[in-house]
Amino acid sequence: GNSSSSGVRNVYSSMWVKAGTWTDLSHTPHWLTGHCNAVWSSSFAKYRLPYHVDFGNASPYHRWAHDTGGYGRENYGIGTFMSPLHTTIHLDGGWETSYFVASRFIPDATNSTNCCCEYVTQDPGRPRVLADYCAAVVPHSAHLPLREVCAPHVRHCPLDTTVALAEIGPPFVEIYSPCTPIDESPT
């Protein structure tokens, strides 16, 4: 199977979230996919908010693109999972999934690849949050395969973002509201 442990129905979306470890890295688990609107970013000076983000389930990468609105450029990102995904379901029905990811975005002046512990959190009645705690940003590597660039930097991601902050440093954060399942039209 794709994951170990039990599944819990997410009361504020139509998706089942599975607790435990997702080891099938050939596609993105369905609860991480969706059409979302970014309403805040720690790089708020770089983007005009809100902007649209799609988290696809294409194999083996998860991909997203967002319109930076008014700047005449679109930002496109591609990433691949470098570790199994660990999902914790909280007593209130919220969940958090963490994993190590290699990703890059275009346009990027330094043609970098980001090697990060990524955390996606969804709590009942709250926006979805993505936080990237980057262990390495490798400049001038966009022409190389993602896995090759980040392989030397893969690490075990802390289960707690407080520990990730202490061990890795401040994250890049995006907050999304709303997110709709990928098989529905974006809002």
ROPALUM-815927 format. One record per atom (N, C-alpha, C): residue in three letters; x, y, z. Coordinates in steps of 0.05 Angstrom, whole numbers, padded with zeros to 5 digits, always signed. Each point is the difference from the previous one (the first is absolute). Last residue first. Layout:
% residues N
alaXYZ;...
***
This chain:
% residues 187
thr-00226+00568-00147;thr-00019+00021+00007;thr+00012+00027-00007;pro+00015-00102-00048;pro+00010+00020+00020;pro-00020+00021+00005;ser-00031-00099-00029;ser+00009+00025-00011;ser+00011+00018+00021;glu+00005-00107+00014;glu-00020+00021-00002;glu+00012+00025-00012;asp+00050-00079+00020;asp-00020-00008-00020;asp-00023+00019-00002;ile+00073+00010+00064;ile+00010+00003-00027;ile-00020-00007-00022;pro-00029+00039+00098;pro+00012-00025-00011;pro+00006+00004-00029;thr+00002+00087+00059;thr-00021-00019-00009;thr+00014-00024-00011;cys+00022+00088+00070;cys+00011-00021-00017;cys-00023-00018-00007;pro+00003+00112+00029;pro-00005-00028+00007;pro+00016-00019-00018;ser+00051+00053+00038;ser-00028-00001+00007;ser-00016+00010-00024;tyr+00110-00019+00040;tyr-00020-00004-00021;tyr-00028+00000+00011;ile+00111+00030+00022;ile-00026-00006+00012;ile-00021+00001-00022;glu+00115-00012+00010;glu-00023+00009-00015;glu-00025-00009+00015;val+00115+00013+00021;val-00027-00008+00007;val-00020+00011-00020;phe+00112-00025+00026;phe-00017+00014-00020;phe-00028-00010+00005;pro+00069-00005+00084;pro-00011-00012-00025;pro-00010+00021-00019;pro+00083-00002+00080;pro-00027+00009-00007;pro-00010-00011-00027;gly+00072-00060+00051;gly-00003+00029-00003;gly-00027+00007-00009;ile+00044-00087+00029;ile+00005+00007-00028;ile-00002+00030-00004;glu-00011-00044+00088;glu+00021-00015-00014;glu+00007+00011-00027;ala-00072+00038+00054;ala+00025+00001+00016;ala+00024-00013-00015;leu-00087-00003-00039;leu+00009+00027+00002;leu+00027+00002+00014;ala-00042-00083-00002;ala+00010+00007-00027;ala+00010+00029+00000;val-00043-00031+00077;val+00027-00012-00002;val+00012+00007-00027;thr-00088+00027+00012;thr+00017+00015+00020;thr+00029-00010-00001;thr-00067-00045-00050;thr+00010+00024-00013;thr+00017+00017+00019;asp-00013-00109+00005;asp-00011+00025+00012;asp+00013+00024-00014;leu+00025-00089-00022;leu-00029-00002+00000;leu-00013+00026+00010;pro+00097-00005-00052;pro-00012-00002+00027;pro-00030-00002-00003;cys+00065-00036-00077;cys-00015+00024+00008;cys-00012-00004+00027;his+00090-00043-00049;his-00025-00007+00014;his-00014+00026+00008;arg+00064+00006-00085;arg+00001-00004+00029;arg-00027-00010+00010;val+00064+00025-00096;val-00024-00013+00012;val+00006-00004+00029;his+00062+00037-00067;his-00012+00017+00021;his-00024-00013+00014;pro+00052-00035-00078;pro+00019+00004+00022;pro-00011+00015+00024;ala-00057-00016-00078;ala+00009-00025+00013;ala+00020+00005+00023;cys-00039+00067-00065;cys-00007-00001+00028;cys+00009-00025+00015;val+00017+00015-00096;val+00008+00024+00014;val-00004-00003+00031;glu-00031-00069-00058;glu+00030+00001+00000;glu+00009+00024+00017;arg-00093-00010-00017;arg+00010-00020+00019;arg+00031+00001+00003;leu-00042+00057-00065;leu-00007+00007+00027;leu+00013-00019+00021;pro+00046+00013-00097;pro-00024-00013+00011;pro-00003+00008+00030;leu+00049+00072-00063;leu+00005-00027+00010;leu-00026-00013+00011;his+00010+00092-00031;his+00004-00017-00023;his+00004-00030+00008;ala-00008+00074+00063;ala-00026-00006-00012;ala+00003-00018-00025;ser+00066+00041+00066;ser-00004-00029-00002;ser-00025-00008-00015;his+00044+00087+00038;his+00010-00009-00026;his-00003-00030-00004;pro-00008+00024+00102;pro-00002+00018-00024;pro+00012-00013-00025;val-00047-00039+00092;val+00023-00005-00017;val-00002+00017-00025;val-00037-00009+00106;val-00008+00012-00025;val+00025+00000-00017;ala-00033-00057+00095;ala+00020+00010-00019;ala-00015+00014-00024;ala-00046-00030+00078;ala+00027-00009+00009;ala+00021+00011-00018;cys-00103+00038+00019;cys+00020-00009-00020;cys+00027-00006+00013;tyr-00108+00004+00021;tyr+00024+00005+00016;tyr+00023-00011-00017;asp-00107+00030-00020;asp+00024-00013-00010;asp+00024+00009+00018;ala-00116-00005+00004;ala+00025+00012+00011;ala+00023-00017-00010;leu-00115+00020-00014;leu+00024-00014-00009;leu+00024+00014+00011;val-00113-00005+00023;val+00026+00013+00002;val+00022-00019-00010;arg-00117+00021-00003;arg+00022-00019-00003;arg+00027+00015+00001;pro-00090+00039+00051;pro+00014-00002-00026;pro+00021-00022+00000;arg-00085-00010+00066;arg+00023+00018-00003;arg+00012-00003-00028;gly-00073-00053+00042;gly-00009+00028-00002;gly+00023+00020-00003;pro+00033-00093+00031;pro-00028+00006-00005;pro-00006+00030+00000;asp+00098-00029-00028;asp-00016-00002+00025;asp-00028+00007-00007;gln+00097-00029-00052;gln-00027+00008-00004;gln-00015-00005+00026;thr+00108+00004-00046;thr-00018-00003+00023;thr-00027+00010-00008;val+00104-00032-00039;val-00026+00010-00008;val-00019-00006+00022;tyr+00114+00006-00017;tyr-00022-00007+00018;tyr-00026+00013-00012;glu+00111-00028-00029;glu-00025+00014-00006;glu-00022-00011+00018;cys+00113+00007-00011;cys-00020-00014+00014;cys-00026+00016-00004;cys+00080+00006-00074;cys-00014+00010+00024;cys-00016-00022+00014;cys+00067+00041-00083;cys+00000-00026+00013;cys-00011+00005+00028;asn+00004+00054-00102;asn-00005+00002+00028;asn-00002-00029+00011;thr+00050+00052-00089;thr-00017-00023+00009;thr-00001+00002+00030;ser+00022+00081-00080;ser+00006-00017+00023;ser-00019-00024+00003;asn+00024+00085-00060;asn-00004-00027-00011;asn+00005-00021+00022;thr+00001+00100+00006;thr+00023-00016+00006;thr-00002-00029-00010;ala-00071+00066-00012;ala+00025+00013-00009;ala+00025-00017+00005;asp-00102-00031-00021;asp+00017+00002+00024;asp+00028+00010-00009;pro-00113-00019-00039;pro+00028+00009-00002;pro+00014+00002+00027;ile-00037-00075+00004;ile+00008+00018-00022;ile-00020+00022-00002;phe+00036-00080+00077;phe-00020+00018-00011;phe+00012+00016-00023;arg+00014-00099+00064;arg+00011+00024-00013;arg-00022+00016-00013;ser+00025-00090+00076;ser-00017+00016-00017;ser+00016+00023-00012;ala-00003-00097+00067;ala+00018+00016-00017;ala-00018+00016-00019;val-00020-00046+00103;val-00006+00005-00028;val+00023+00015-00014;phe-00037-00061+00095;phe+00022+00015-00012;phe-00006+00002-00030;tyr-00076-00006+00080;tyr+00016-00016-00017;tyr+00024+00017-00009;ser-00104-00003+00060;ser+00027+00010-00003;ser+00017-00019-00016;thr-00109+00032+00032;thr+00016-00019-00015;thr+00028+00012-00003;glu-00094+00012+00066;glu+00025+00011-00010;glu+00015-00022-00014;trp-00110+00027+00039;trp+00022-00018-00007;trp+00025+00015-00009;gly-00107+00003+00057;gly+00021+00013-00017;gly+00022-00020-00005;gly-00074-00017+00059;gly-00005-00007-00028;gly+00020+00013-00019;asp-00001+00002+00099;asp-00021+00017-00010;asp-00006-00005-00030;leu+00070-00047+00047;leu-00026-00007+00012;leu-00023+00017-00011;his+00085-00016-00064;his-00004+00011+00027;his-00028-00007+00010;ile+00072-00048-00072;ile-00027+00011+00002;ile-00004+00008+00029;thr+00089-00016-00069;thr-00011-00002+00027;thr-00028+00013-00001;thr+00078-00042-00075;thr-00024+00016+00006;thr-00009-00006+00029;his+00091-00009-00073;his-00012-00007+00026;his-00023+00018+00007;leu+00060-00038-00092;leu-00016+00022+00012;leu-00012-00010+00026;pro+00096-00030-00054;pro-00028-00007+00006;pro-00014+00024+00013;ser+00081+00030-00058;ser-00004-00017+00023;ser-00029-00009+00001;met+00031+00059-00066;met+00026-00013+00004;met-00002-00019+00024;phe-00069+00051-00079;phe+00004-00010+00028;phe+00026-00015+00002;thr-00018+00081-00071;thr-00002-00029+00003;thr+00005-00007+00029;gly-00030+00092-00069;gly+00013-00013+00023;gly-00003-00030-00001;ile-00015+00106-00052;ile-00001-00029-00003;ile+00015-00012+00023;gly-00049+00101-00036;gly+00017-00016+00017;gly-00003-00029-00005;tyr-00017+00108-00041;tyr-00006-00028-00003;tyr+00020-00016+00017;asn-00044+00106-00019;asn+00021-00015+00014;asn-00009-00030-00001;glu-00018+00093-00064;glu-00012-00023+00014;glu+00023-00015+00013;arg-00014+00108-00035;arg+00015-00025+00000;arg-00016-00021+00015;gly-00024+00095-00011;gly+00005-00011-00027;gly+00016-00025+00000;tyr-00038+00056+00073;tyr+00029+00003-00005;tyr+00007-00011-00027;gly-00090-00004+00036;gly+00008+00027-00005;gly+00030+00004-00005;gly-00028-00090+00041;gly-00020+00021-00003;gly+00011+00028-00004;thr+00036-00095+00010;thr+00009+00021+00018;thr-00016+00026-00004;asp-00023-00108-00014;asp+00001+00025-00015;asp+00008+00022+00020;his+00023-00108+00006;his-00017+00022+00009;his+00006+00025-00016;ala+00013-00117+00008;ala+00006+00025-00015;ala-00018+00021+00012;trp+00041-00109+00020;trp-00019+00022+00005;trp+00009+00024-00016;arg+00016-00115+00020;arg+00005+00024-00015;arg-00019+00021+00008;his+00048-00103+00027;his-00023+00018+00005;his+00008+00027-00012;tyr+00038-00100-00033;tyr+00003+00026+00012;tyr-00027+00011+00009;pro+00024-00083-00052;pro+00005-00003+00029;pro+00002+00027+00015;ser-00077-00013-00051;ser+00021-00018+00009;ser+00026+00007-00015;ala-00092+00061+00029;ala+00016-00012-00022;ala+00023-00016+00011;asn-00074+00055+00042;asn+00007-00027+00009;asn+00017-00015-00021;gly-00017+00112+00031;gly-00008-00022-00017;gly+00010-00026+00011;phe-00023+00104+00031;phe+00016-00023+00009;phe-00009-00024-00014;asp-00009+00111-00018;asp-00010-00027-00004;asp+00020-00020+00010;val-00026+00112+00016;val+00020-00022+00001;val-00015-00026-00005;his-00014+00117-00009;his-00010-00027-00002;his+00023-00020+00000;tyr-00007+00101+00050;tyr+00007-00013-00025;tyr-00008-00029+00001;pro-00022+00105+00052;pro+00003-00029+00000;pro+00009-00010-00027;leu+00055+00066+00022;leu-00020-00018+00012;leu-00028+00009-00006;arg+00104+00010-00044;arg-00025+00015+00005;arg-00021-00020+00010;tyr+00111-00009+00012;tyr-00025-00008-00014;tyr-00022+00019+00006;lys+00089+00010+00036;lys+00006-00012-00026;lys-00026-00005-00016;ala+00003+00030+00092;ala+00009+00022-00017;ala+00005-00009-00029;phe-00026-00061+00071;phe-00022+00016-00010;phe+00009+00023-00018;ser+00037-00087+00044;ser+00012+00016-00021;ser-00020+00019-00013;ser-00028-00059+00066;ser+00023+00013+00014;ser+00017+00016-00020;ser-00106-00016-00014;ser+00025-00013-00005;ser+00022+00015+00015;trp-00118-00011-00016;trp+00023+00012+00014;trp+00025-00016-00007;val-00082-00021-00040;val-00010+00026+00011;val+00022+00013+00016;ala-00017-00079-00082;ala+00019+00010+00020;ala-00009+00027+00009;asn-00059-00082-00042;asn+00006+00028-00003;asn+00019+00008+00023;cys-00025-00100-00054;cys+00001+00017+00024;cys+00005+00029-00008;his-00025-00109-00032;his+00001+00027-00011;his-00001+00019+00024;gly+00039-00104+00005;gly-00022+00018+00001;gly+00005+00026-00015;thr+00048-00095+00056;thr-00006+00012-00026;thr-00022+00020+00003;leu+00032-00056+00071;leu+00018+00022-00005;leu-00004+00013-00026;trp-00049-00077+00029;trp-00007+00022+00019;trp+00020+00023-00003;his+00010-00082-00052;his-00023+00017-00009;his-00006+00023+00019;pro+00100-00041-00015;pro-00025-00009+00014;pro-00022+00020-00006;thr+00079-00011-00071;thr-00007+00015+00024;thr-00025-00011+00013;his+00070-00061-00060;his-00019+00021-00003;his-00006+00013+00027;ser+00068-00065-00010;ser-00005+00004-00028;ser-00022+00020-00006;leu+00037-00038+00085;leu+00009+00027-00008;leu-00005+00005-00029;asp-00034-00065+00083;asp-00002+00000-00029;asp+00007+00028-00010;thr-00007-00022+00094;thr+00026-00008-00012;thr-00001+00000-00031;trp-00048+00042+00096;trp-00006-00004-00028;trp+00026-00006-00014;thr-00034-00006+00108;thr+00021+00005-00019;thr-00009-00007-00028;gly-00066+00032+00084;gly+00022-00019-00003;gly+00019+00008-00021;ala-00108+00023+00003;ala+00022+00003+00020;ala+00021-00021-00006;lys-00074+00044-00070;lys+00011-00024+00013;lys+00023+00006+00018;val-00094+00050-00045;val+00028+00004+00007;val+00009-00026+00014;trp-00082+00029-00072;trp+00009-00017+00022;trp+00029+00005+00004;met-00073+00071-00045;met+00022-00018-00003;met+00005-00016+00025;ser-00061+00077-00022;ser-00011-00025-00009;ser+00022-00022-00003;ser-00005+00083+00074;ser+00005-00004-00028;ser-00011-00027-00008;tyr-00004+00033+00090;tyr-00003+00025-00015;tyr+00008-00003-00029;val+00005-00072+00066;val-00027+00010+00001;val-00004+00026-00015;asn+00063-00089-00012;asn+00005+00028+00005;asn-00027+00014-00001;arg+00022-00106+00022;arg-00014+00018-00018;arg+00005+00029+00010;val+00069-00082+00014;val-00020+00015+00014;val-00013+00019-00020;gly+00066-00097+00005;gly-00009+00023-00013;gly-00022+00014+00016;ser+00090-00066+00029;ser-00028+00002-00005;ser-00007+00026-00015;ser+00095-00061-00006;ser-00016+00012+00021;ser-00029+00004-00009;ser+00080-00003-00072;ser-00005-00017+00023;ser-00016+00017+00020;ser+00007+00004-00113;ser+00007+00011+00026;ser-00005-00020+00021;asn-00008-00022-00093;asn+00014+00026-00002;asn+00008+00011+00027;gly-00009-00108-00022;gly-00016+00024+00000;gly+00017+00025+00000;
***
